[in-house]
């Protein structure tokens, strides 16, 4: 590997199977998406090249540059899974599903990779089931512990998995939501799962679905943390490569389109019809093929032009526009589109750790929710579009006062 001082550049070839990668989009220089900065910080900001391509062998869509994981996931990592009521309900429902199905065995043990603030494991812990969250971000891990969740503060990989197995025995369920796609070393993840998973256990992964990202031109789902964009074909191929089998899938509406992948040891469980059905759809449409991804790239370039033109026009008309939701994915939008404080003077966000900070790269100030109504702007650029229904219900007074929402997924438009 080659180190350029900013990120790690790997020799050409898929990180999963080694086959050639075909690049289809380059977002240019990007900051770490959750590296919100103190206004007094004058140090050089870390940047890397955000380019993405598809493997011609296993169909895995992936980035060409890997940001060191310690730069992304550390003690001050600000994201909290329980910050959204929708996601709290989602994970609580899934925990109850596990309790009613996979955990109906003697003395079950559950491990979650990337447990964040323990929003899923809280329900498991309250049921008295043995569990462990593996979470490298110290602040999030402490938040989970405060809710009675047992947490190991480190990265999940083969050596940590073996230590867990030695101490707690095999896990009947290993769960991970919006985390496995962050880990460039999938081989280490699968070796860890192999070391820890019970013979008939399941490895359940929830992550953004490439098909939904392409269909909705959700280009902002591509940022440093999302090293991979998963499809049924790519996850099935990766699982087989490491001695596992994709045995079931469930489409989920959260995060703008997610799939729950259920993976088991090869031959341990039958493969559900849903896997073959969606795999056939992906192949028929050429989901990871040149034409599909090139059209996605063209729509992305068009969205940038339309969004910037709209913001400039509103500014020139004397209209006020603020951002709503200082999300990780908003870093891709602001930096790729060149949106700064001249077009969006500030972003409102509910995360206290971001208040008073500057958004990465763009330098847009982040303010608490109270600033949104003091006074209301004419327009709000909805960066947290995947929580649109929840946000618009909460901010109904904004619309009642004549405010309008700007959205850019699936197209640039004013609501």
matplotlib code that plots the C-alpha trace (Angstrom):
import matplotlib.pyplot as plt

x = [0.0, 1.0, 0.5, 0.0, -0.1, -3.8, -5.3, -4.3, -4.2, -4.2, -2.9, -5.6, -7.8, -10.9, -10.4, -12.5, -11.5, -8.5, -10.2, -9.9, -12.0, -13.7, -14.0, -17.3, -17.2, -14.8, -16.1, -12.7, -11.1, -13.2, -12.8, -13.6, -17.4, -17.8, -14.7, -16.6, -14.0, -13.7, -13.7, -10.4, -8.7, -6.3, -4.5, -4.5, -7.7, -7.4, -8.6, -8.6, -9.7, -13.3, -13.4, -15.7, -15.7, -17.2, -15.4, -15.8, -15.4, -17.5, -19.6, -18.6, -18.8, -16.1, -13.8, -10.3, -8.9, -9.2, -9.3, -7.5, -10.3, -8.9, -9.6, -13.3, -14.1, -12.7, -13.7, -15.3, -17.2, -20.5, -23.1, -25.7, -28.0, -30.8, -31.0, -33.9, -37.2, -37.7, -34.4, -35.1, -38.3, -36.6, -33.9, -36.3, -38.5, -35.6, -34.4, -37.8, -37.7, -34.5, -35.9, -38.8, -36.8, -33.0, -32.7, -35.2, -32.3, -30.7, -28.4, -28.1, -25.2, -25.5, -22.7, -23.2, -20.4, -20.5, -23.1, -22.9, -24.9, -26.5, -29.9, -30.5, -28.8, -30.7, -33.8, -31.6, -30.0, -33.4, -34.5, -31.6, -29.9, -26.1, -24.7, -21.7, -21.4, -18.1, -17.7, -14.4, -15.9, -15.4, -18.2, -20.8, -19.6, -20.0, -23.5, -24.4, -23.0, -25.1, -28.1, -26.9, -25.3, -22.0, -19.5, -15.9, -14.3, -12.2, -12.5, -14.0, -11.5, -10.2, -8.1, -10.9, -13.4, -11.2, -10.9, -14.7, -15.2, -12.7, -14.5, -18.1, -18.4, -20.0, -22.5, -25.8, -26.3, -23.7, -25.5, -24.2, -26.1, -24.5, -21.0, -19.7, -19.7, -17.3, -14.7, -12.3, -10.8, -13.8, -11.5, -10.8, -14.5, -15.4, -12.5, -13.7, -17.2, -15.9, -14.1, -17.1, -20.3, -22.0, -22.3, -25.9, -25.7, -26.4, -24.5, -27.1, -26.0, -28.1, -26.7, -27.6, -28.6, -26.8, -30.1, -31.9, -28.9, -28.7, -32.5, -32.8, -29.5, -28.6, -25.0, -24.5, -24.6, -21.1, -18.7, -15.6, -17.4, -19.3, -16.3, -18.6, -22.0, -23.6, -25.8, -27.2, -24.7, -21.7, -22.7, -23.4, -20.1, -18.1, -19.9, -19.0, -15.4, -15.0, -17.0, -20.4, -23.7, -26.2, -29.4, -32.0, -32.7, -35.2, -35.8, -36.1, -37.2, -34.7, -31.9, -33.4, -33.3, -31.6, -31.3, -31.0, -28.6, -28.8, -25.6, -24.8, -22.1, -22.2, -24.7, -26.0, -29.4, -31.5, -31.4, -34.7, -36.3, -36.0, -32.2, -32.5, -35.4, -33.6, -30.4, -32.2, -33.6, -30.1, -28.6, -31.5, -31.0, -27.2, -27.0, -23.2, -22.7, -21.1, -24.3, -26.2, -23.4, -22.5, -26.1, -26.0, -22.8, -24.4, -27.5, -25.2, -23.4, -26.8, -28.0, -24.9, -25.6, -29.2, -28.7, -26.0, -28.0, -31.0, -29.1, -27.4, -30.6, -32.3, -29.3, -29.4, -33.1, -32.4, -34.0, -32.6, -31.6, -30.2, -29.2, -31.1, -29.2, -25.4, -25.2, -22.1, -23.5, -23.9, -20.1, -20.2, -22.9, -21.3, -17.8, -18.6, -21.0, -18.8, -21.5, -20.2, -21.5, -22.1, -25.0, -25.9, -25.0, -25.5, -26.9, -29.2, -28.6, -29.9, -26.5, -25.0, -21.4, -21.7, -23.1, -20.7, -18.5, -17.8, -19.0, -16.0, -14.5, -17.2, -16.7, -20.5, -21.4, -23.6, -26.2, -28.7, -32.4, -33.6, -31.8, -34.1, -37.1, -35.1, -36.4, -37.5, -35.6, -37.4, -36.0, -34.3, -31.9, -32.8, -29.5, -31.2, -33.6, -33.7, -35.6, -37.8, -41.2, -40.1, -38.4, -41.3, -43.8, -41.6, -41.1, -44.7, -44.6, -41.9, -44.2, -47.1, -45.0, -44.5, -41.1, -40.2, -37.9, -35.3, -34.5, -32.0, -32.9, -34.2, -34.0, -33.5, -36.9, -38.7, -41.4]
y = [0.0, 3.6, 6.4, 9.9, 11.6, 12.0, 8.6, 5.1, 4.4, 0.7, -0.9, -1.3, -4.2, -5.1, -5.2, -8.4, -10.5, -8.7, -8.3, -5.0, -2.0, 0.4, 3.9, 5.6, 8.8, 11.1, 13.6, 15.2, 16.2, 15.5, 15.9, 13.3, 13.6, 13.8, 15.9, 19.0, 21.7, 24.3, 27.8, 28.6, 25.5, 26.8, 23.4, 21.9, 19.9, 16.3, 15.6, 12.6, 11.7, 10.3, 8.2, 5.2, 2.2, -1.2, -4.6, -6.5, -9.8, -9.8, -6.6, -4.9, -1.1, 0.5, 3.5, 3.6, 5.5, 4.3, 6.8, 5.5, 4.2, 5.9, 9.3, 8.4, 6.4, 7.7, 8.9, 12.1, 10.5, 12.4, 10.2, 8.5, 5.9, 6.8, 10.4, 9.5, 8.2, 6.3, 4.5, 3.8, 2.2, 0.3, -1.2, -2.0, -3.9, -5.9, -6.7, -8.1, -10.1, -11.7, -12.5, -14.2, -16.2, -16.7, -16.3, -19.0, -21.3, -22.1, -19.4, -17.4, -14.9, -11.9, -9.7, -6.4, -5.0, -1.2, -1.0, 2.8, 4.0, 0.5, 1.4, -2.2, -4.0, -2.1, -4.3, -7.4, -6.5, -5.7, -9.2, -10.7, -12.1, -12.4, -9.8, -7.7, -4.6, -4.0, -0.3, 1.6, 5.1, 5.7, 8.3, 6.1, 3.1, 5.1, 6.1, 2.4, 1.4, 4.1, 2.1, -1.2, -2.5, -4.5, -3.0, -3.8, -0.5, -1.6, -2.6, -5.9, -8.1, -11.7, -11.3, -9.5, -12.1, -14.9, -13.3, -12.9, -16.5, -17.6, -15.5, -15.8, -18.8, -18.8, -16.2, -17.4, -13.9, -11.5, -8.3, -5.1, -2.1, 0.5, -0.6, -3.5, -1.3, 1.0, -1.7, -2.0, -5.2, -7.5, -10.5, -9.6, -9.2, -12.6, -14.3, -12.8, -14.0, -17.4, -17.5, -16.4, -17.6, -20.7, -23.5, -22.7, -19.1, -16.1, -13.0, -10.3, -7.1, -4.0, -1.6, 0.9, -0.8, 0.1, -0.3, 2.4, 4.7, 4.4, 4.7, 7.9, 9.4, 9.6, 10.5, 11.8, 8.2, 8.0, 9.4, 8.3, 5.9, 4.1, 2.4, -0.2, 0.1, -3.3, -5.2, -8.7, -10.0, -8.4, -9.6, -13.1, -13.3, -11.9, -14.3, -17.3, -16.2, -16.5, -19.8, -18.4, -18.1, -15.3, -17.1, -14.3, -10.7, -8.1, -4.8, -1.9, 1.7, 3.2, 5.5, 5.9, 2.2, -0.5, -4.3, -6.7, -9.5, -12.7, -14.8, -18.3, -20.8, -22.6, -25.4, -24.6, -23.1, -23.1, -20.1, -18.1, -17.5, -13.7, -13.9, -15.3, -13.1, -9.8, -11.2, -11.8, -8.2, -6.8, -8.8, -7.9, -4.2, -4.4, -2.8, -2.7, -2.4, 0.4, 1.8, 1.9, 3.5, 6.0, 7.2, 7.6, 9.7, 11.9, 12.5, 13.4, 16.0, 17.4, 17.5, 19.5, 22.1, 22.5, 22.7, 25.4, 27.4, 27.3, 28.4, 31.2, 32.4, 32.5, 34.3, 36.9, 37.4, 38.2, 34.9, 33.2, 29.6, 27.5, 23.8, 21.3, 18.3, 18.4, 14.8, 12.9, 12.7, 16.5, 16.7, 15.1, 17.6, 20.8, 19.9, 18.4, 21.2, 24.0, 25.1, 27.4, 30.0, 32.4, 30.2, 28.4, 30.6, 27.9, 24.4, 23.4, 20.1, 18.4, 16.8, 18.9, 17.8, 19.6, 22.9, 25.8, 23.8, 24.2, 21.6, 19.7, 21.2, 23.8, 25.7, 26.3, 26.9, 24.4, 25.8, 24.1, 23.5, 26.7, 28.8, 27.4, 29.4, 32.5, 33.6, 31.0, 31.2, 31.4, 28.0, 25.0, 22.7, 19.3, 17.4, 14.8, 13.8, 10.2, 11.4, 13.8, 12.6, 12.8, 16.2, 17.8, 16.6, 18.1, 21.4, 21.9, 25.5, 26.2, 25.3, 27.1, 30.2, 30.0, 28.2, 25.8, 22.8, 22.3, 18.6, 17.2, 13.4, 12.0, 15.3, 19.0, 20.4, 22.7, 21.2]
z = [0.0, -0.6, 2.0, 0.6, 4.1, 4.0, 3.2, 2.2, -1.5, -2.4, -5.6, -8.3, -7.6, -5.5, -1.8, -1.6, -4.6, -6.3, -9.7, -11.6, -10.5, -12.9, -11.5, -12.2, -10.1, -8.3, -5.7, -5.4, -2.2, 0.9, 4.7, 7.3, 7.4, 11.1, 11.9, 13.1, 14.0, 16.7, 15.1, 16.9, 15.4, 12.7, 12.1, 8.6, 7.9, 6.8, 3.3, 1.0, -2.5, -2.6, -5.7, -6.2, -8.5, -9.2, -9.3, -12.5, -10.7, -7.5, -8.3, -5.0, -5.2, -3.2, -2.6, -4.0, -0.9, 2.6, 5.5, 8.6, 10.8, 13.9, 12.2, 11.8, 14.9, 18.1, 21.6, 20.2, 17.4, 17.5, 15.9, 18.2, 16.8, 19.3, 18.2, 15.9, 17.3, 14.0, 14.5, 18.2, 17.2, 14.4, 16.6, 19.5, 17.1, 15.7, 19.2, 20.0, 16.7, 17.8, 21.2, 19.6, 17.1, 17.1, 20.9, 21.8, 22.7, 26.1, 27.3, 24.1, 23.5, 21.2, 19.9, 18.1, 15.9, 16.1, 18.9, 19.1, 22.1, 22.6, 21.1, 20.0, 22.8, 25.5, 24.8, 24.8, 28.1, 29.7, 28.7, 30.7, 27.6, 27.6, 25.1, 24.2, 22.1, 20.3, 19.8, 19.2, 19.9, 23.6, 24.0, 22.3, 24.3, 27.6, 26.6, 26.1, 29.4, 31.1, 29.8, 31.2, 28.0, 28.3, 25.8, 24.7, 23.5, 20.5, 16.8, 15.9, 14.1, 14.3, 17.5, 19.4, 18.2, 19.5, 22.9, 23.1, 22.2, 24.9, 27.5, 26.6, 24.3, 20.8, 19.7, 18.2, 16.7, 15.5, 14.4, 12.8, 11.5, 9.2, 10.2, 8.1, 5.0, 6.9, 7.3, 4.3, 5.7, 5.2, 5.4, 9.0, 9.8, 8.3, 10.0, 13.3, 12.6, 11.7, 15.1, 17.1, 15.5, 16.7, 14.1, 13.3, 14.2, 12.0, 11.1, 10.4, 8.6, 8.0, 5.5, 2.8, -0.5, -3.7, -5.7, -3.7, -3.8, -7.6, -8.1, -6.0, -7.0, -3.3, -4.1, -0.5, 0.7, -0.6, 2.0, 4.0, 6.3, 3.6, 2.1, 0.4, -1.1, -0.8, -3.3, -3.0, -5.6, -3.9, -0.4, -1.6, -3.4, -0.4, 1.9, -0.2, -0.5, 3.2, 3.7, 4.4, 2.5, 2.2, 3.3, 3.5, 2.8, 4.0, 2.4, 5.0, 4.5, 7.0, 5.9, 2.4, 1.6, 3.5, 3.3, 6.2, 5.0, 7.0, 6.6, 7.9, 7.6, 4.2, 4.3, 7.7, 6.6, 3.5, 1.2, 1.1, -2.3, -1.7, -2.3, -5.8, -6.6, -5.9, -7.4, -10.6, -10.6, -10.0, -12.9, -15.3, -14.6, -14.6, -11.2, -10.9, -14.7, -16.7, -18.1, -14.8, -12.8, -15.6, -15.7, -11.9, -12.3, -14.9, -12.7, -9.8, -11.8, -12.9, -9.3, -8.3, -11.0, -10.2, -6.4, -6.6, -9.2, -6.9, -3.9, -5.8, -7.2, -3.8, -2.3, -5.1, -4.4, -0.7, 0.5, 3.6, 3.4, 6.3, 6.5, 8.5, 9.9, 10.1, 8.9, 7.8, 4.3, 4.2, 4.0, 0.5, -0.6, 0.7, -0.4, -3.8, -4.6, -3.2, -0.7, 2.0, 4.5, 1.6, 0.4, 3.6, 6.6, 9.2, 9.8, 12.6, 14.3, 17.5, 18.4, 21.3, 20.4, 17.1, 18.4, 18.0, 15.7, 11.9, 9.4, 7.9, 4.8, 4.2, 7.4, 7.8, 11.5, 13.3, 15.7, 18.0, 17.0, 18.8, 16.2, 13.5, 14.7, 15.7, 13.2, 10.7, 7.4, 4.1, 3.0, 4.7, 2.9, 4.2, 4.6, 6.8, 4.1, 5.2, 8.3, 6.3, 7.6, 11.2, 10.8, 8.9, 11.5, 14.3, 12.4, 11.2, 12.4, 9.9, 7.0, 8.7, 8.8, 5.0, 5.1, 2.4, 2.3, -0.3, -1.2, -3.6, -3.4, -5.6, -7.5, -6.7, -5.8, -3.4, -1.1]

ax = plt.figure().add_subplot(projection="3d")
ax.plot(x, y, z, "-o")
ax.set_aspect("equal")
plt.show()
